[in-house]
Amino acid sequence: MKLRSLAITVGSVTVLGVGIAPAQAGGLYLPGSGAVSTSRAGAAVASADDGEALSINPAGLAKAKGTTITLSMAIIAYAMEFSRRGTYDPIDAEALPYEGQAYPTVRNDPSLPLGIGKFQPVPVFAVVSDLGGKVKGLHLAAGLFAPNAYPFRDMCTVGSGGCRKYGFNGDFNEAPSPVRYDIVKQDAAVILPSIAASYRIMDKLDVGARFSAGFATLKSTVTIWGNPANTVEYVKEDALFSVDAKDNFVPGFGLGATFRPTPNIEVAAAYNSELSLLAKGDATSETGPNVGLNGTPVTIGPSDDVRCAAGGTLEKQKVCIELSLPMTATIGGRYKFLAADGTPRGDIELDLGWENWSATRATDYRIVADAQIYVGGNPTLGLKDNVVSHGFKDTYNARLGGSYDIPMNDNTLTVRGGVGYDTAAAKTGWLRADIDGAARTTVTVGAGWKAKRWKVDIGGGAILEGSPSNAGTCNPVEKDAAKLGCNADGVEHAVGSDERQGPDPINPIVVPEKQIESPVNKGSFSSHYVMFMLGFSTWF
């Protein structure tokens, strides 16, 4: 039971923070890749001309001169609160002091292992070379990057004494976290080593391609129903599951082209492939005191039917998560302001992007657990495979950005900025705490100082999401089947249907098609991002 639920969260982590899609994508990912493009709100598919082009548009590598080394990053913090609608349900088994009280607000308060306070650096490093002109028009590049995203969660309950972290099997008289079935804690890391090549077919046309082979680590903790139909959310019938998984090889590719019909106009397009992910790892569990089968305590152990990996034990079982990250496409147009001698003085660019999150394997994650339930030391019931849905839909984004160069003797001061908008990735009613699926507006500014052989870029910005809400109050409290369903008529909407109002807790001994409708995400969110950018490039 633990494995499946665990894996659910892992899938969530993977899509948000370990998303191996290129960083220019919108929706679940933040705009830009590195200091320059992020300072333009991601409007860079036509203007990228250094190592950042590795992840944005590989055709832009053709604009680099000689050998260029780029080290650049966006430094991101994410503030999010969730206020669940409704009250704690009464428990038949015992009276608990918080029954009938309104759900408190919860807040994301992670401790980042490699962060600066709550800020997480997201790097781009690349070396681009024209090979000394040995092959006219050819540029090669190698480096690594990570998508702009913030996958870190550590939810705490806001109260008069500060922000309290959820303690499973702690004081049962304390109100449990109202977001525990969505996410308790997660963090993820992804690195995408990449190689790329661009070729100038003619003075007006550049093309490029990139190949990436990524690796990711995922850690996550979530609460599930330890017993089926725990609609009253009785904490003693909960189970806590944690997973630690990784995928050591996630291949993908990107294609790009840039065309200059006139000296002032540049148009570009970039395409990035779907990426298939199979993460494997270990899962551990802790059950509440009332979790069992027919009143008998249970344990989780390895399954005789090995489909993920051998080596599972009573302490750790094996789990696999199968999902894909969708194909993306971006087109853009750029107008360059030229001085009388033809020297570029500035530009303005408009980009339009699309992400195919409605693809089945992108919105649904399949979890396979090599585990089964043991009663009295005997294997009794195997855990079911499960499909975890986040209710994703295709996202679209528009980004407008630009820059202006101010000559300063032998140096150049560049000022830049941008605005952008991303449509929501979550369908109506499907906003969740584990993945940010809200619509967003981006505002950024930046500056650069360019000397003869190096340049430094800085910037800052904010991504605003307001206070989006999941409508509805569905929260079944009756175990009587005649009263279940969001209409309290005993009729439940089918899993995966558009009528299903949101994500439900998972119980791994129940097949997904029989999961009780009991959405746990009804309420309002308040969220935003703060970003700083820093980059350095040199060439010779």
Protein Blocks (a to p, Z undefined) as FASTA:
>chain_A
ZZmmmmmmmmmmmmmmmocbdfkbghjbcededjklmmnnopamlmgcbfklmmmommlm
mmpghjaddddddddddddddddeddddddfkbccfkgoiacdddddddddfkbghjacc
ddddddddehlomaghiacddddddddddfbccdddddfkbpadddehiafkbccdfklm
mombdcdddddddddddddfbfkbccddddddddddddddddddfbghilnopaklgccd
ddddddfbdcdddddddddfbfkbccdddddddddddddddddddddfkbceehiacddd
ddfbdfkbghiafkbccdddddddddddddddddddddfkopafbdcddddddddfkbmk
lmpccddddddddeehiafbdcddddddehiacdddddddddddddehjbccdddddddd
dddfbdghiacfkbccbdcdddddddddddfkbccddddddddebjaddedjbdcfbfbf
klgcjklnopacdehiaklgbdcdddfkbcfklpccddfkgccdddddddddddddddZZ
